[in-house]
Amino acid sequence: MISEKMIKLTQSNSVIRAMFEEGNRLAAIHGRENVYDFSLGNPNIPSPPAVGKAIIDIVTTEDSVSIHGYMSNAGYPAVRADIAKSLNKRFDTAFTESNIIMSVGAAGGLNVVLKTLLNPGDEVIVISPFFVEYGNYVSNFDGKLVIIPASRFDFQPDAQTLRAAITAKTKAIIINSPNNPTGVVYTEDTIKQISAVLEEKSRENGSPIYIISDEPYRELAYDGVEVPYITKYYKNTLICYSWSKSLSLPGQRIGYIVVPSEIHDYELIFDAASIATRILGYVNAPALIQRVVAKCLDEQTDIAAYDKNRKLLYDGLKGFGFDPIYPQGAFYMWLKIPCDDKEFVEAAKKYNILLVPGAAFTCPGYARIAYCVAKKTIENALPAFEKLAKDLGL
């Protein structure tokens, strides 16, 4: 018999991945061009040419033994130093290589951080709606997930709701901005209020409460919206970053953790997180792609295609009578729906539209649309959305 935890996880397989597989099934029947799969946040924009060039340069000019070998658990010192310099230039921080740990994407980074921080029974607060895997990551280390709702008006977290949820067992809160699934960017005022509550409650508890900031969408912000860099507002912050979205490299699984020197127990946390990469089986982040991203730190995300998709989809849905939230960042549209989640998703499927129900993000009454697809997919899907709207009486 396998692990009881895994039996439960197998039975409740990720709704997002399940919809993705359903897309493959429908594509085999109707043709890929006739299936409108908005389920998975898989970037449609190609990675910048500099990425391919960096790979070729590295594998053709550098010693093959060194580029494929082990390095320290935390990653190549030179790569970490380059990342620190880039962050300092962009955000007026003062990081060094000793504040950066290379990770297997942001998800790997989150698991490393949670492994480092959590004792069994420690509580981790998440803000609903949230990325479904957070619950699995916390349970990996026998932590307890505590869910608080964001405002249903603007989907910003509420400081007073946070204050009421904190107990003596609270170890951390996970923040994700730009947010998956809503596309909302948490404002500077929101971050300041959260920071003030955490400072207050940390003093009351006699131990720090950490912010774990999950940032795979940091570069995907529209209309000049600023995404606050949280270490500047709250010292007990750990950043988990990924290039999956910013450089369209989701399959390469490369990112980093920022452990600021100001954080409580900095040396202990940095050393423990470096060891956690080995304990969890990552050993270190992939060697070749570490070197690649170090050569691409000045590459800027071309989000113009996502922006066009955002506007096209939003205008179309509004015109049909739907009630979407206009995204400020990421590449998801959060759609208020007029019926039960399951009924809505099944109704959409009749027109080969694949969406993820809000219940998958612990927020029924909504659906998520991942618009990181070809513009043609949205154009072809709009007539299907119009038929769906008529079926629903919108």
Backbone torsions as a table, in degrees:
resi	resn	phi	psi	omega
1	MET	NA	135.6	-179.7
2	ILE	-80.9	175.6	178.9
3	SER	-53.9	136.1	178.5
4	GLU	-62.4	-36.1	176.6
5	LYS	-58.7	-44.7	-177.1
6	MET	-71.4	-30.0	175.1
7	ILE	-60.7	-45.4	179.7
8	LYS	-64.2	-42.3	-179.5
9	LEU	-66.7	-37.6	178.4
10	THR	-64.6	-38.9	-179.8
11	GLN	-70.5	-30.5	-178.6
12	SER	-108.7	41.0	-177.8
13	ASN	-43.7	141.0	-177.6
14	SER	-46.1	125.2	179.2
15	VAL	-60.7	-36.7	-178.0
16	ILE	-63.1	-48.6	179.9
17	ARG	-66.3	-35.9	179.5
18	ALA	-63.2	-40.4	178.2
19	MET	-67.5	-35.9	177.0
20	PHE	-60.9	-44.1	178.2
21	GLU	-66.6	-34.4	176.2
22	GLU	-63.5	-35.1	176.1
23	GLY	-61.9	-42.0	177.1
24	ASN	-62.6	-39.3	179.6
25	ARG	-64.9	-45.9	-178.8
26	LEU	-67.7	-35.3	179.3
27	ALA	-62.9	-35.9	178.8
28	ALA	-66.3	-26.6	-179.2
29	ILE	-87.8	-47.8	-169.7
30	HIS	-104.4	-10.9	-173.4
31	GLY	95.0	136.6	-176.2
32	ARG	-55.4	-37.6	-176.4
33	GLU	-70.1	-14.5	-178.4
34	ASN	-104.4	9.9	175.7
35	VAL	-118.1	128.4	-173.5
36	TYR	-108.2	88.4	-171.3
37	ASP	-93.8	105.8	178.5
38	PHE	-110.9	28.2	-171.4
39	SER	-86.7	-40.1	-167.9
40	LEU	-111.5	138.2	178.3
41	GLY	-80.7	62.7	-177.8
42	ASN	-104.0	108.8	-171.5
43	PRO	-56.8	134.9	177.4
44	ASN	-91.0	-20.2	179.7
45	ILE	-73.4	132.2	178.8
46	PRO	-65.2	153.1	173.6
47	SER	-64.3	152.5	-179.9
48	PRO	-59.0	148.3	178.2
49	PRO	-54.6	-28.7	-179.4
50	ALA	-60.9	-28.0	179.6
51	VAL	-66.7	-50.2	178.4
52	GLY	-61.6	-40.5	179.7
53	LYS	-63.4	-41.2	-180.0
54	ALA	-63.2	-41.1	178.3
55	ILE	-60.4	-48.0	-178.9
56	ILE	-63.2	-44.8	-179.3
57	ASP	-59.9	-43.9	-176.1
58	ILE	-67.5	-48.1	-174.3
59	VAL	-74.6	-18.9	-179.1
60	THR	-99.8	-15.1	-175.6
61	THR	-119.0	-18.2	-176.5
62	GLU	-104.6	158.7	-178.3
63	ASP	-63.1	125.0	-173.6
64	SER	-67.2	-27.7	178.6
65	VAL	-66.6	-45.0	-176.5
66	SER	-73.0	-36.4	-175.6
67	ILE	-75.8	-14.6	179.6
68	HIS	-112.2	6.8	-174.7
69	GLY	-96.0	174.8	175.0
70	TYR	-66.8	157.1	167.1
71	MET	-137.7	-171.1	177.2
72	SER	-60.9	152.8	-177.8
73	ASN	-51.9	-36.8	-175.5
74	ALA	-75.2	-11.9	-179.5
75	GLY	110.1	173.4	179.8
76	TYR	-60.7	127.2	178.7
77	PRO	-56.8	-40.3	-178.5
78	ALA	-66.0	-38.6	177.9
79	VAL	-64.7	-46.2	-180.0
80	ARG	-62.6	-37.6	178.0
81	ALA	-65.2	-42.0	179.0
82	ASP	-63.6	-40.1	178.6
83	ILE	-65.2	-42.8	178.7
84	ALA	-59.7	-43.8	179.1
85	LYS	-62.9	-40.2	179.0
86	SER	-63.7	-43.7	178.6
87	LEU	-64.7	-40.8	179.4
88	ASN	-61.4	-40.2	179.3
89	LYS	-66.6	-39.6	-175.4
90	ARG	-80.2	-36.7	-169.6
91	PHE	-122.1	9.1	178.3
92	ASP	56.9	42.9	176.1
93	THR	-99.1	-175.5	-178.0
94	ALA	-136.7	47.6	-178.2
95	PHE	-80.5	156.8	170.7
96	THR	-128.6	-178.5	177.8
97	GLU	-59.3	-24.4	-179.2
98	SER	-77.3	2.6	174.9
99	ASN	-110.8	1.1	-174.6
100	ILE	-120.3	131.6	171.9
101	ILE	-122.9	122.8	178.5
102	MET	-71.3	140.9	-174.2
103	SER	-134.1	163.7	177.7
104	VAL	-85.1	75.2	-176.2
105	GLY	73.7	178.2	177.7
106	ALA	-68.8	-34.6	178.9
107	ALA	-63.5	-43.8	175.1
108	GLY	-61.0	-41.4	178.1
109	GLY	-61.6	-43.0	178.4
110	LEU	-60.5	-42.7	-179.9
111	ASN	-67.3	-37.1	176.3
112	VAL	-62.8	-45.8	-178.9
113	VAL	-64.3	-44.8	-179.5
114	LEU	-66.4	-38.8	175.0
115	LYS	-59.9	-38.4	-178.5
116	THR	-69.7	-39.5	-170.1
117	LEU	-92.6	-34.9	-163.7
118	LEU	-88.5	135.6	161.4
119	ASN	-101.7	156.2	178.3
120	PRO	-53.4	131.1	179.6
121	GLY	91.0	-11.1	175.4
122	ASP	-62.9	144.3	-175.8
123	GLU	-99.9	138.1	176.0
124	VAL	-123.3	121.8	-178.7
125	ILE	-86.8	135.9	173.0
126	VAL	-128.0	155.5	-173.8
127	ILE	-107.7	118.5	-178.7
128	SER	-83.2	134.0	3.9
129	PRO	-79.3	151.3	-177.7
130	PHE	-145.1	161.7	178.1
131	PHE	-59.8	123.8	-168.2
132	VAL	-57.9	-30.4	-174.5
133	GLU	-71.1	-14.3	178.3
134	TYR	-54.5	-41.4	180.0
135	GLY	-60.9	-41.4	178.6
136	ASN	-67.3	-40.3	-179.6
137	TYR	-62.2	-44.0	-179.4
138	VAL	-65.8	-43.0	-178.9
139	SER	-68.5	-23.4	175.7
140	ASN	-52.8	-32.4	-174.1
141	PHE	-116.5	24.6	174.4
142	ASP	61.4	28.3	172.4
143	GLY	-84.1	171.3	179.2
144	LYS	-114.7	126.1	179.1
145	LEU	-83.6	129.0	176.3
146	VAL	-117.0	119.1	-173.3
147	ILE	-103.2	127.5	172.7
148	ILE	-120.9	147.7	-178.1
149	PRO	-85.3	142.8	165.6
150	ALA	-75.1	163.6	174.5
151	SER	-58.3	133.8	178.0
152	ARG	-82.9	2.7	175.0
153	PHE	-87.7	-52.2	-177.8
154	ASP	-127.4	1.5	178.3
155	PHE	61.1	26.2	167.9
156	GLN	-85.6	144.7	174.0
157	PRO	-64.9	150.6	-179.8
158	ASP	-108.5	124.8	-174.8
159	ALA	-63.8	-37.1	-178.5
160	GLN	-69.8	-37.9	175.6
161	THR	-62.7	-40.7	176.8
162	LEU	-61.7	-47.0	-178.6
163	ARG	-56.2	-42.7	-177.5
164	ALA	-68.1	-23.3	-176.4
165	ALA	-88.2	-14.5	-175.7
166	ILE	-79.0	134.1	176.7
167	THR	-126.9	-178.3	177.6
168	ALA	-66.1	-16.6	-179.9
169	LYS	-94.3	-1.8	-177.5
170	THR	-69.0	122.9	179.4
171	LYS	-105.3	-32.0	-173.9
172	ALA	-161.9	164.5	169.1
173	ILE	-128.7	135.9	176.2
174	ILE	-94.6	127.4	177.3
175	ILE	-117.0	135.9	-178.3
176	ASN	-132.5	103.0	-177.9
177	SER	-146.8	128.2	-5.9
178	PRO	-53.3	144.4	-165.1
179	ASN	-93.8	138.4	167.2
180	ASN	-106.2	111.8	28.5
181	PRO	-111.3	-0.6	-166.8
182	THR	-84.8	-22.4	-173.7
183	GLY	78.5	6.3	-179.5
184	VAL	-80.6	142.9	172.3
185	VAL	-104.4	126.0	179.2
186	TYR	-70.9	131.0	-174.6
187	THR	-75.3	164.1	175.4
188	GLU	-59.2	-40.3	179.5
189	ASP	-62.7	-41.4	177.0
190	THR	-60.2	-46.0	-179.4
191	ILE	-63.6	-40.4	178.5
192	LYS	-63.4	-42.2	179.9
193	GLN	-65.8	-43.3	177.2
194	ILE	-60.8	-44.1	-179.0
195	SER	-61.4	-41.5	-179.5
196	ALA	-63.7	-42.2	178.6
197	VAL	-63.9	-43.0	-178.7
198	LEU	-67.1	-37.7	175.7
199	GLU	-61.1	-46.8	-179.2
200	GLU	-60.9	-49.2	-176.0
201	LYS	-71.8	-30.6	175.5
202	SER	-63.5	-41.2	177.8
203	ARG	-64.2	-43.1	179.5
204	GLU	-62.5	-42.5	-177.0
205	ASN	-76.2	-21.7	-176.8
206	GLY	76.0	15.8	177.4
207	SER	-153.8	151.1	-174.1
208	PRO	-72.1	146.1	168.2
209	ILE	-107.9	125.1	-173.5
210	TYR	-95.0	145.0	164.2
211	ILE	-92.2	128.1	170.8
212	ILE	-109.0	109.7	-175.0
213	SER	-98.4	114.7	-178.7
214	ASP	-93.4	112.6	-165.9
215	GLU	-126.6	49.5	177.3
216	PRO	-73.6	-13.8	-175.5
217	TYR	-110.8	13.6	-173.1
218	ARG	-51.8	-43.3	-176.2
219	GLU	-78.6	-8.5	-176.8
220	LEU	-98.0	77.2	177.3
221	ALA	-131.3	140.4	-171.0
222	TYR	-111.6	162.6	171.0
223	ASP	58.4	30.9	177.5
224	GLY	75.9	11.5	179.8
225	VAL	-66.7	132.2	178.9
226	GLU	-92.4	136.1	176.0
227	VAL	-102.5	109.5	-176.6
228	PRO	-57.6	140.0	176.0
229	TYR	-91.9	109.9	-159.4
230	ILE	-70.8	-26.3	179.4
231	THR	-61.7	-20.4	-180.0
232	LYS	-79.1	-12.1	-177.3
233	TYR	-112.0	-25.2	-175.0
234	TYR	-147.0	118.9	-170.7
235	LYS	-70.3	-30.3	-178.0
236	ASN	-88.7	56.9	-178.9
237	THR	-116.6	136.6	169.8
238	LEU	-117.4	130.3	-179.2
239	ILE	-99.9	130.7	172.2
240	CYS	-114.8	112.7	-173.3
241	TYR	-116.7	155.0	176.3
242	SER	-141.5	148.4	172.1
243	TRP	-92.6	8.6	-176.8
244	SER	-55.6	-43.0	-176.0
245	LYS	-96.1	-40.6	-173.8
246	SER	-68.9	-31.4	176.8
247	LEU	-116.0	11.9	-179.0
248	SER	54.1	53.1	-177.8
249	LEU	-126.5	45.0	-174.4
250	PRO	-61.0	-34.6	-177.1
251	GLY	-77.8	-13.2	-179.0
252	GLN	-83.5	-17.1	174.4
253	ARG	52.7	65.0	180.0
254	ILE	-134.2	133.5	179.1
255	GLY	-163.5	-161.7	178.6
256	TYR	-155.6	162.3	173.1
257	ILE	-113.1	134.8	171.3
258	VAL	-100.4	124.6	174.4
259	VAL	-117.6	96.6	-176.0
260	PRO	-63.7	148.0	179.4
261	SER	-64.2	-24.4	-177.2
262	GLU	-78.3	-11.8	-174.2
263	ILE	-66.2	148.0	177.6
264	HIS	-60.6	131.8	-179.3
265	ASP	59.5	43.8	-176.4
266	TYR	-52.1	-54.9	-174.2
267	GLU	-62.0	-41.1	-179.9
268	LEU	-64.7	-43.5	-179.9
269	ILE	-65.8	-45.2	-179.0
270	PHE	-61.4	-46.3	-179.1
271	ASP	-65.4	-41.9	-178.6
272	ALA	-66.9	-39.8	179.3
273	ALA	-66.3	-37.3	177.4
274	SER	-64.1	-38.9	177.4
275	ILE	-71.7	-34.3	-179.8
276	ALA	-60.9	-32.8	177.4
277	THR	-59.0	-37.1	179.5
278	ARG	-76.8	-44.1	-178.4
279	ILE	-60.2	-38.9	-178.3
280	LEU	-76.7	-8.0	175.6
281	GLY	98.3	-4.3	176.9
282	TYR	-70.8	-34.3	-174.5
283	VAL	69.6	-63.1	172.1
284	ASN	-157.1	164.8	174.9
285	ALA	-66.6	152.2	-176.1
286	PRO	-53.0	130.3	-170.2
287	ALA	-64.0	-50.9	-175.5
288	LEU	-61.8	-46.8	-174.4
289	ILE	-72.4	-22.7	170.4
290	GLN	-58.5	-48.1	-178.3
291	ARG	-66.6	-34.6	-179.8
292	VAL	-64.2	-51.0	-176.5
293	VAL	-65.9	-29.6	177.9
294	ALA	-62.5	-28.1	177.5
295	LYS	-85.7	-4.1	-174.6
296	CYS	-120.9	20.1	-175.1
297	LEU	-67.1	-24.0	179.5
298	ASP	-93.0	0.2	176.9
299	GLU	-69.8	134.5	-179.9
300	GLN	-104.9	141.4	-179.7
301	THR	-70.0	127.4	174.7
302	ASP	-88.4	93.4	-175.9
303	ILE	-94.0	10.3	-178.1
304	ALA	-59.4	-39.2	-179.7
305	ALA	-66.2	-42.1	176.8
306	TYR	-62.5	-39.9	-179.4
307	ASP	-62.8	-42.5	177.5
308	LYS	-62.4	-43.0	177.4
309	ASN	-61.2	-43.0	179.9
310	ARG	-56.8	-49.1	-176.9
311	LYS	-69.8	-41.7	-179.7
312	LEU	-62.2	-46.7	-177.9
313	LEU	-68.0	-45.5	-178.5
314	TYR	-61.0	-48.6	-178.8
315	ASP	-61.9	-40.8	-180.0
316	GLY	-64.6	-47.0	-178.6
317	LEU	-64.7	-42.5	177.7
318	LYS	-61.2	-40.7	-179.4
319	GLY	-64.2	-26.7	180.0
320	PHE	-88.9	-3.4	178.6
321	GLY	100.2	3.4	176.3
322	PHE	-75.7	168.4	-177.4
323	ASP	-125.5	76.1	179.1
324	PRO	-86.7	155.4	170.0
325	ILE	-89.1	132.5	-179.1
326	TYR	-75.2	115.6	-173.6
327	PRO	-70.5	140.8	172.9
328	GLN	-94.1	-20.1	-177.1
329	GLY	-160.3	-175.9	-175.9
330	ALA	59.1	-156.3	176.3
331	PHE	-140.0	45.8	178.1
332	TYR	-125.2	143.5	173.4
333	MET	-114.4	130.4	-176.6
334	TRP	-101.7	116.1	-168.5
335	LEU	-111.8	120.0	174.0
336	LYS	-74.0	132.1	-173.7
337	ILE	-117.0	153.2	-172.1
338	PRO	-92.0	9.9	-176.6
339	CYS	-152.6	-175.1	177.3
340	ASP	-58.1	141.6	-177.9
341	ASP	-52.9	-51.6	-175.7
342	LYS	-63.6	-41.4	178.2
343	GLU	-61.5	-42.1	-177.7
344	PHE	-65.4	-46.9	-179.0
345	VAL	-63.0	-40.0	178.2
346	GLU	-67.4	-38.3	177.5
347	ALA	-64.1	-40.5	178.5
348	ALA	-65.5	-36.2	-177.9
349	LYS	-63.6	-27.2	177.7
350	LYS	-60.4	-26.2	178.6
351	TYR	-105.0	19.4	179.0
352	ASN	62.3	27.6	173.8
353	ILE	-98.3	123.7	-178.9
354	LEU	-110.4	117.3	-179.1
355	LEU	-126.9	165.8	177.0
356	VAL	-107.7	126.2	-178.6
357	PRO	-68.3	148.8	179.9
358	GLY	-60.8	-27.9	178.9
359	ALA	-59.1	-27.5	177.5
360	ALA	-65.3	-19.4	178.1
361	PHE	-110.2	20.2	-176.9
362	THR	58.1	36.3	-179.7
363	CYS	-143.6	77.1	180.0
364	PRO	-61.1	157.6	179.0
365	GLY	94.8	4.5	-179.6
366	TYR	-138.4	168.4	171.5
367	ALA	-140.9	149.6	178.7
368	ARG	-103.8	134.2	175.8
369	ILE	-116.1	116.9	176.2
370	ALA	-88.4	108.8	-175.1
371	TYR	-98.4	25.1	175.0
372	CYS	-85.4	52.0	-176.5
373	VAL	-120.7	175.5	175.3
374	ALA	-64.6	143.0	178.9
375	LYS	-56.3	-34.9	179.8
376	LYS	-62.0	-33.8	179.1
377	THR	-63.1	-42.6	178.1
378	ILE	-66.6	-44.5	179.3
379	GLU	-58.0	-43.9	-179.5
380	ASN	-71.4	-28.1	-177.2
381	ALA	-80.2	-24.4	-174.1
382	LEU	-58.8	-42.8	175.6
383	PRO	-60.6	-33.6	177.7
384	ALA	-68.6	-40.9	175.4
385	PHE	-61.5	-37.6	179.1
386	GLU	-63.9	-42.6	177.3
387	LYS	-63.3	-40.1	178.2
388	LEU	-61.6	-42.6	179.5
389	ALA	-61.5	-40.9	178.7
390	LYS	-65.4	-41.0	177.8
391	ASP	-59.2	-35.0	-177.7
392	LEU	-86.3	-2.6	178.0
393	GLY	76.1	27.1	-179.5
394	LEU	-79.7	NA	NA
